[in-house]
Amino acid sequence: MGLSQRQVAEAVGISQSSYAMIEGGHRHPRKEVEKKLADFFGVTVDELFFGQDYHESRLEEPDQKEQE
């Protein structure tokens, strides 16, 4: 998106250093910060932290079980 860590952090109400630790995988945010980040980027929390494949595979599991 062409934004700095500082811009994203300010948009969701956390410090730049906290955001850098989250982005680097050294810290996991509180639930309310997870939601703010997901909303900011226009994705679900699962997509933000686990990727699109994780979200899609969780949606597909019940269908796969029914087919077996």
Secondary structure by P-SEA (a helix, b strand, c coil): ccccaaaaaaaacccaaaaaaaaaccccccaaaaaaaaaaaccccccccccaaaaaaaaaaaaaaaac
